[in-house]
Amino acid sequence: MFGKKEMPELYTSWGEDLKRESLLHMDDPSYKVLCEYPRPQMVRDNYEILNGWWNYAFRPEKCEDPLGIEDWDGKILVPFSPESLLSGVNRVLQPNERLWYEREFDVKLQEGKRLLLHFGAVDQVCEVFLNGVKVGEHEGGYLPFTIDTKNTLKEHNVFRLKVRDMTDKCELSRGKQMLSHKGMFYTPQSGIWQTVWSEWVPDTYIENVVIIPHYDDRKVEFTIKIAGNENREIFEEIAVPDDEFIPWTTENPHLYTRKITYGNDEVEVYYAMRCFTMERDKKGILRLCLNHKAIFMDGVLDQGYWPEGLMTPPSDEAFIYDIEQMKKTGFNMIRKHIKIEPMRWYYHCDRLGMIVWQDMVNGGGPYNALKVTYIPTVFTKLQTKIRDNRYMYFARTDRMAKKNWTIECKNTVLHLLSVPCIALWTPFNEGWGQFDALKITKMIRETDNTRLIDHASGWVDQGGGDVRSIHNYFDVFSLEGKKDDKRAIVYSEYGGFACLVKEHSAPRKIYGYRLYDSPRSLQKAYVKLKEDLFKLVPDGLCAGVFTQVSDIEDEINGVLTYDRKVNKLLIETEEEPEDELLEEAEGTENTAPDKTE
């Protein structure tokens, strides 16, 4: 069949449980999955999760009539994309196709109230129809949006969604997805991939609450946006008494809760008292600080992929497991790599005490590997010489696409502005779709002046932002020639140590930077690598980001196996004779200088 994607049969333990349970309920319209409240920082109690078995159909792109589909292709388990195993579909949406969804639901109409339909994320472009009427549309596959159903809602409703996804055949943000996926690029996904839910609110309701802690002043600033019959913003500032002031730290991630009421609406929010700054130590060296105390941010790169759900986790517990395992392994920071997670992931980082560096999702035209990968990797001195206003060099010639990405970047910051754990924004990674990084940095700073910025992670450094950001997978660790009097120094990616644990990952072809034949040999190499890294801390190194949380498809350089059943760095292993250790591969495809993150 055209568009068929053969996925390896690999599941986490949570995925195995969900697969068994969901197949037993395919004919049950009331069956729901991923039922946790999707927005922990603004909670109401009058909601319904709409995840479950929906109708789906792949159709030619010219199929326009939302009521014209009578013969559906089958059932899809929302919010899992059709490309994933848990969806029950296992088929890639092609650029010349459209994916249609249908779900029926009944409600009891409530006078003086309106029903909001919330979509966590739909990849890439969608149109929403309710009872045959188009009620909204959205472009961009990683941010949430909401549809007000007030004028079209009935007691019995037919809800349909039409999705277009060009993946890497257009300039929209795509992250690590690629139609011809291999190596460090992964299976594309399309359609609904985060929770769909409805929520009853009064005709005048609280649409959003932005929370900014002012750590030094012992105050918290609230901006409350009112929508519906009224449209206004309310500003409120409260003081935190000294006897109630508890700083948020990685060891004691204290969260405050507060109820906010306006008219007939009430929401519960949470926040934390903390600040992220860059300050000089006694030797005059710039340091990254949490609550004005220097902290080495010992991080790990997190792509956020799952074998059975792709970008969608099989359960809330799976989120928690990854974060707790990274803390147990010794990391205090996660770099969320060119992906925006559901809000529950950030909530768990907030409550568990995990610092987050948040990437923007990359877009643009097809990247020239020679220009943006080979040359900067081999000729490191050129990394600071290339100007990112050479738009053709970076496949960024489309003016409207750049404008749209800039808006999406700002909306990402606004979407996550109140999240306590986020310490740093990264707009661009390794030149992928990079343009005007200094202007983008200024825009981010004007939107949020409470966090740090890595304006160009890896290379194509324009001299901006708060950190001098280095990727190093092949060279000896050194700060020689890299010190910057105005920016802190970080290794924003390093490691990439590959180790295949059979039966727990499913690469079609092994991909990694340095290859080890067992967890034991990997552990020894990792300990030595961290020792070398920490030797640079006295001279100014402020952070390191090890690649990566888990194996993903062809990549086997994770701390965890793809099925999350083995932590390679913590599993107890027997001592092995030195002569049995696999020598690090040299001069092979797995160690070529283009294999960067």
C-alpha positions in Angstrom: 0.0 0.0 0.0 1.3 3.5 -0.9 2.4 5.3 2.3 2.6 2.2 4.4 5.2 2.4 7.1 6.6 -0.8 8.6 7.4 -0.1 12.2 9.5 -2.4 14.4 7.4 -4.2 17.1 9.0 -2.5 20.1 7.1 -1.3 23.1 7.8 0.1 26.5 6.0 -1.6 29.4 3.4 1.2 29.5 2.8 0.8 25.7 2.4 -2.9 26.1 -0.3 -2.3 28.7 -2.1 0.3 26.7 -2.0 -1.8 23.5 -3.7 -4.7 25.3 -6.3 -2.5 27.0 -7.1 -0.3 23.9 -7.7 -3.3 21.6 -10.3 -4.6 24.0 -12.3 -1.3 23.8 -12.2 -0.5 20.0 -16.0 -0.6 19.9 -16.5 1.5 23.1 -17.1 5.2 22.2 -16.6 6.1 25.9 -13.1 4.6 26.1 -10.4 7.2 26.8 -6.6 7.2 27.1 -4.1 9.7 28.6 -6.8 11.0 30.9 -4.7 13.3 33.1 -5.6 17.0 33.1 -3.6 18.4 30.2 -2.9 21.9 31.6 -1.6 21.6 35.2 -0.7 25.3 35.5 -4.3 26.4 35.0 -6.7 23.8 36.3 -10.5 23.7 36.2 -12.7 20.8 37.2 -15.4 21.0 34.4 -13.7 19.2 31.5 -13.8 16.0 29.4 -10.9 14.2 27.8 -11.8 13.3 24.1 -8.9 11.0 23.5 -9.9 7.5 22.3 -10.9 5.6 19.2 -12.0 8.0 16.4 -12.8 7.3 12.7 -10.0 8.2 10.2 -9.6 8.3 6.5 -6.7 9.1 4.1 -8.0 11.0 1.1 -6.7 12.9 -1.9 -5.8 16.5 -1.2 -8.9 17.8 -3.2 -11.4 16.1 -0.9 -13.0 19.2 0.5 -16.5 18.3 1.8 -16.4 17.7 5.6 -19.6 15.6 5.3 -18.6 13.8 2.1 -16.8 10.9 3.7 -19.1 7.9 4.5 -16.7 5.0 4.2 -13.9 5.5 6.8 -10.6 3.6 6.6 -11.0 2.4 10.2 -10.3 3.5 13.8 -7.4 5.5 15.1 -6.4 5.8 18.7 -6.2 9.6 19.4 -3.8 11.2 20.3 -1.4 8.9 18.6 -0.3 9.8 15.1 -1.2 7.4 12.3 2.5 6.6 11.8 2.8 5.2 15.3 2.1 1.6 16.5 -0.3 2.6 19.2 -2.5 4.5 16.7 -3.5 1.2 15.2 -2.9 2.6 11.7 0.9 2.5 11.0 0.8 4.5 7.8 2.7 7.7 6.8 0.6 10.6 5.6 2.1 11.8 2.3 2.3 15.4 1.1 -0.3 14.8 -1.6 -2.8 13.3 0.9 -5.1 14.6 3.5 -5.9 12.9 6.8 -9.5 13.2 8.1 -10.7 12.5 11.6 -14.3 12.1 12.9 -15.7 11.9 16.4 -19.3 12.2 17.6 -20.1 13.5 21.1 -23.2 14.5 23.1 -23.5 17.3 25.5 -26.1 18.9 27.7 -26.3 22.6 26.6 -25.7 25.0 29.5 -27.1 28.5 29.4 -24.6 31.2 30.2 -21.7 28.9 29.4 -19.6 28.0 26.3 -17.7 24.8 25.5 -14.1 25.2 24.5 -12.4 22.5 22.3 -8.7 22.3 23.2 -6.0 20.7 20.9 -2.6 20.1 22.5 -0.9 19.9 19.1 -1.9 18.9 15.5 0.9 18.4 12.9 1.2 20.5 10.6 -1.9 22.4 9.2 -5.5 21.6 10.1 -9.1 22.7 9.6 -11.8 22.1 12.2 -15.4 21.4 11.4 -18.3 21.1 13.8 -21.7 19.9 12.6 -20.6 20.6 9.0 -19.5 24.2 9.8 -15.8 25.2 9.6 -15.1 26.7 13.1 -11.3 27.1 13.0 -8.0 26.4 11.5 -4.4 26.3 12.7 -0.9 26.2 11.2 2.1 24.8 13.1 2.5 21.3 14.5 3.8 22.0 18.0 1.7 24.6 19.7 -1.8 24.3 21.2 -5.0 26.0 20.0 -8.6 26.4 21.2 -11.9 26.5 19.3 -14.9 28.2 20.8 -18.0 26.2 19.9 -20.6 28.6 21.3 -22.4 29.3 18.0 -22.3 25.8 16.5 -22.8 23.4 19.4 -25.8 21.1 19.6 -26.8 18.3 21.9 -25.5 15.7 19.4 -22.3 16.8 17.6 -20.2 15.6 14.7 -16.7 16.8 14.9 -14.2 16.5 12.0 -10.7 17.5 11.4 -8.8 17.8 8.1 -5.0 17.6 8.3 -2.2 18.4 5.8 1.4 17.6 6.6 4.3 18.3 4.2 6.9 17.3 6.8 10.3 18.4 5.3 8.8 19.3 1.9 7.9 22.8 3.1 9.4 25.4 5.4 7.1 24.9 8.3 8.7 23.7 11.6 9.3 20.0 11.6 12.0 19.2 14.2 13.6 15.8 13.7 10.9 14.5 11.3 11.9 13.5 7.8 10.0 11.6 5.1 13.2 9.7 4.1 14.2 9.2 7.7 17.5 7.7 8.9 20.3 8.3 11.3 19.5 11.4 13.5 16.3 12.1 11.7 13.2 10.1 12.6 9.9 8.7 11.4 7.6 11.6 10.4 4.3 11.9 12.1 1.1 13.8 11.3 -2.2 14.8 12.7 -3.3 14.9 16.4 -0.4 14.0 18.7 -1.4 15.7 22.0 -4.5 15.4 24.0 -7.9 16.7 22.7 -10.2 17.9 25.4 -13.3 20.0 26.0 -14.0 22.4 28.9 -17.1 24.3 30.0 -16.4 27.9 30.9 -18.7 30.9 31.7 -19.5 33.3 28.9 -16.9 35.6 30.5 -13.9 33.5 31.5 -10.2 33.4 32.4 -8.4 32.6 29.1 -4.8 32.7 30.4 -2.7 33.5 33.4 1.0 34.5 33.1 3.0 34.2 36.2 6.4 36.0 36.7 8.2 35.5 40.0 10.4 38.4 41.1 12.8 36.5 43.3 14.8 39.4 44.7 11.7 41.5 45.6 9.9 38.5 47.1 6.9 39.2 44.9 4.9 37.4 42.2 3.3 39.1 39.2 0.1 37.8 37.7 -1.3 38.9 34.3 -4.8 37.5 33.9 -6.4 37.6 30.4 -10.2 37.7 30.4 -12.1 36.6 27.2 -15.6 35.9 26.1 -18.2 38.7 26.7 -15.3 40.8 28.0 -11.8 41.2 26.7 -9.3 42.7 29.2 -6.1 42.1 31.1 -5.8 42.3 34.9 -2.5 42.8 36.6 -2.0 41.7 40.1 1.2 41.5 42.3 1.4 39.7 45.6 4.2 39.7 48.2 5.6 36.4 49.6 6.2 36.8 53.3 9.7 36.0 54.5 8.4 33.1 56.7 6.7 31.6 53.6 9.5 32.2 51.1 11.0 28.9 49.9 13.3 29.0 46.9 12.8 26.5 44.1 15.9 24.3 43.7 16.8 21.0 42.1 17.0 19.5 45.6 13.9 21.1 47.0 11.5 22.0 44.1 8.9 23.8 46.1 5.8 24.9 44.3 3.1 27.3 45.5 -0.6 27.0 44.5 -3.2 29.8 44.3 -6.8 30.0 43.2 -7.8 32.9 40.8 -11.4 33.9 40.5 -13.1 36.3 38.1 -16.9 36.5 38.0 -18.2 32.9 37.8 -14.8 31.4 36.7 -12.1 30.0 38.9 -8.8 28.3 38.1 -6.0 27.0 40.2 -2.4 27.9 39.3 1.1 27.0 40.6 4.4 28.9 40.5 7.8 28.8 42.1 10.2 31.4 43.5 13.5 31.2 41.6 15.7 33.2 39.2 18.2 32.2 36.6 21.1 34.6 36.0 24.6 34.8 34.7 27.0 36.3 37.3 30.8 36.5 37.9 32.5 34.5 40.5 35.3 35.7 42.8 37.8 35.2 39.9 35.7 37.2 37.5 34.6 34.2 35.6 31.0 34.2 34.3 28.9 31.5 35.9 25.3 30.2 35.4 23.4 30.7 38.6 20.2 29.5 40.2 18.9 31.9 42.8 22.3 33.8 42.5 24.3 30.7 43.4 26.6 29.2 40.8 25.4 25.8 39.6 27.0 23.5 37.0 24.1 22.5 34.8 24.9 18.9 34.2 22.4 18.2 31.4 21.2 15.5 29.0 19.7 16.0 25.5 16.1 14.9 25.3 14.4 14.3 21.9 11.2 13.1 23.4 10.5 10.0 21.2 8.9 6.7 22.1 9.0 3.4 20.1 5.2 2.9 20.1 4.0 6.5 20.1 6.8 8.5 18.4 6.4 12.1 19.9 3.5 11.0 22.1 4.3 9.1 25.3 2.3 6.0 26.1 1.4 7.3 29.5 2.0 10.1 32.1 4.1 7.6 34.1 6.5 7.3 31.1 7.2 11.0 31.3 7.9 10.7 35.0 10.1 7.7 34.5 12.4 9.5 32.1 12.9 12.5 34.3 13.4 10.4 37.5 15.9 8.2 35.7 17.9 11.2 34.5 18.0 12.6 38.0 19.0 9.2 39.4 21.8 9.0 36.8 23.2 12.3 38.1 21.8 15.0 35.7 20.1 18.1 37.0 19.1 19.6 33.6 17.4 18.4 30.4 17.8 20.2 27.1 14.5 19.6 25.3 15.7 19.3 21.8 13.7 21.0 19.0 10.4 19.8 20.3 7.7 21.3 22.5 6.2 18.8 25.0 2.7 18.6 26.4 2.4 20.8 29.5 2.4 17.8 31.8 6.0 17.1 31.0 7.0 20.6 32.2 4.9 20.1 35.3 6.8 17.0 36.2 10.1 18.8 35.7 8.8 21.6 37.9 7.7 19.3 40.8 10.7 16.9 40.5 13.4 19.7 40.3 14.7 19.3 36.8 16.1 22.4 35.1 15.1 22.7 31.4 16.8 24.3 28.4 14.1 24.7 25.8 14.8 24.6 22.0 12.6 26.2 19.4 11.5 23.8 16.6 13.5 24.2 13.4 12.0 24.8 10.0 13.2 26.2 6.6 14.0 24.6 3.3 16.1 21.5 2.6 19.5 21.8 4.4 22.7 21.6 2.5 24.7 19.1 4.6 28.0 20.3 3.2 27.4 23.9 4.3 25.6 23.5 7.6 27.2 20.2 8.8 30.5 19.1 7.2 32.3 22.4 6.9 31.5 23.8 10.4 32.3 20.4 12.0 35.7 19.9 10.3 36.8 23.6 10.1 35.8 24.8 13.5 37.3 28.2 13.1 34.8 28.9 10.4 31.9 28.5 12.9 32.2 32.1 14.0 32.9 33.5 10.5 29.7 32.5 8.7 27.0 35.2 8.8 23.4 34.1 9.1 22.0 36.8 6.9 23.2 34.7 3.9 19.7 33.3 3.6 20.3 31.0 0.7 23.2 29.4 2.6 20.7 28.3 5.3 17.7 27.6 3.0 15.9 30.6 4.4 15.0 32.7 1.4 11.3 32.7 1.8 10.4 36.0 3.6 6.9 34.9 4.7 8.3 31.6 6.1 10.8 33.6 8.2 8.1 35.8 9.4 5.8 32.9 10.4 8.7 31.2 12.2 9.4 34.3 14.2 5.8 34.5 15.3 5.9 30.8 16.2 9.1 31.4 18.2 7.5 34.3 20.1 4.4 32.2 20.7 6.5 29.4 22.1 8.0 31.7 24.6 4.6 33.1 25.6 3.2 29.5 25.8 5.9 28.4 28.3 6.5 31.8 30.0 5.1 30.7 33.4 6.9 27.4 33.6 9.3 27.6 36.6 11.9 24.9 35.4 12.9 26.6 32.1 16.2 28.4 32.5 17.2 29.1 28.9 15.8 29.4 25.3 17.6 28.1 22.2 16.2 29.5 19.0 18.6 27.8 16.6 20.6 24.5 16.5 23.6 23.9 14.3 22.4 26.3 11.6 19.3 24.3 10.8 17.0 27.0 9.3 18.9 29.7 11.1 18.5 33.4 10.2 19.1 36.7 11.8 19.9 35.1 15.2 20.8 38.5 16.8 17.4 40.0 15.9 15.7 36.8 17.1 17.6 37.0 20.4 16.5 40.6 20.8 12.9 39.6 20.2 13.0 36.8 22.7 14.6 39.1 25.3 11.8 41.6 24.8 9.2 38.9 25.3 11.0 37.3 28.3 13.8 39.1 30.2 13.8 36.6 33.0 15.8 33.8 31.3 19.1 33.2 29.5 19.5 32.6 25.7 21.7 30.3 23.7 21.2 32.1 20.4 23.0 29.6 18.1 23.7 26.2 19.7 26.7 24.4 18.2 28.0 26.7 15.6 27.2 29.6 13.2 27.9 31.8 16.3 27.0 35.4 15.7 28.4 36.6 19.0 25.1 37.1 20.7 23.1 35.5 23.6 24.3 34.7 27.1 26.4 31.6 26.4 29.2 30.6 24.1 27.7 27.3 22.9 29.9 24.5 21.7 29.1 21.0 20.3 32.0 18.5 20.7 31.6 14.9 19.7 35.1 14.2 18.3 37.8 16.5 19.8 39.6 16.6 23.1 37.7 18.9 25.6 39.4 22.2 25.8 38.4 25.9 26.3 41.4 27.2 24.5 40.4 29.9 22.1 36.7 29.6 23.2 36.6 32.0 26.2 34.3 35.0 25.9 34.3 37.8 28.4 30.7 38.6 27.8 29.2 35.1 27.7 29.4 31.9 29.8 30.9 28.8 28.2 28.8 25.7 27.7 29.2 22.4 25.9 25.6 22.3 24.7 26.2 18.8 23.2 28.9 16.1 23.7 29.1 12.4 24.0 26.9 10.4 21.6 28.3 7.1 22.9 26.5 4.3 21.1 25.8 0.9 22.7 23.2 -1.5 21.4 21.4 -3.6 24.0 19.8 -6.3 21.9 16.0 -6.8 22.2 15.6 -3.4 23.7 16.2 -1.1 20.7 15.4 -1.6 17.0 17.8 0.1 14.7 17.6 -0.7 11.0 21.2 0.4 10.8 23.4 1.3 13.8 24.0 5.0 14.1 26.3 6.6 16.7 29.5 8.5 17.2 31.7 6.1 19.2 30.6 2.5 19.4 30.8 0.2 22.5 29.9 -3.4 22.7 28.5 -3.6 26.2 27.1 -1.4 29.0 30.2 -2.1 31.0 32.6 -0.6 28.4 30.1 2.2 27.9 30.1 3.0 31.6 33.9 3.1 31.8 34.1 5.4 28.8 31.4 7.7 30.3 33.1 8.0 33.6 36.4 9.0 31.9 34.5 11.5 29.7 32.8 13.2 32.6 36.1 13.4 34.4 37.6 15.2 31.5 34.6 17.5 31.2 34.7 18.5 34.9 38.4 19.4 34.7 37.3 22.4 32.7 34.9 23.8 35.3 37.5 25.8 37.3 38.5 27.5 34.0 35.0 28.5 33.2 32.9 25.7 31.8 29.3 26.2 33.1 27.3 23.4 31.6 27.4 20.2 29.6 24.7 18.4 27.7 25.3 14.7 27.2 23.7 13.0 24.2 21.1 11.6 25.0 18.2 10.4 27.2 17.2 7.3 25.1 17.9 5.4 22.0 15.7 6.5 19.1 15.2 4.3 16.0 18.7 4.1 14.3 20.3 6.1 17.1 21.6 3.9 19.9 23.4 6.6 21.9 20.9 6.8 24.7 21.3 6.5 28.5 18.1 4.4 28.3 17.3 1.8 25.7 14.4 2.8 23.3 12.0 0.7 25.3 13.1 2.3 28.5 13.7 -1.1 30.1 17.5 -0.7 30.6 19.5 2.2 32.0 22.9 1.6 30.4 24.8 3.8 32.8 23.2 2.2 35.9 22.8 -1.4 35.0 25.1 -3.6 37.1 27.6 -5.4 34.9 30.3 -7.9 35.4 34.0 -6.9 34.9 35.2 -7.7 31.4 38.7 -8.4 30.3 40.2 -5.3 28.5 41.0 -7.2 25.4 37.3 -8.1 24.9 36.2 -4.5 24.7 35.3 -3.3 21.3 37.7 -0.7 20.1 36.1 2.6 19.3 35.2 2.6 15.6 37.4 4.9 13.5 37.0 5.9 9.8 33.5 4.3 9.6 30.1 5.7 8.8 29.3 5.9 12.5 32.1 8.3 13.3 32.0 10.6 10.2 32.1 14.3 11.2 28.6 14.9 9.8 27.0 12.8 12.5 26.1 15.6 14.8 22.9 16.4 16.6 
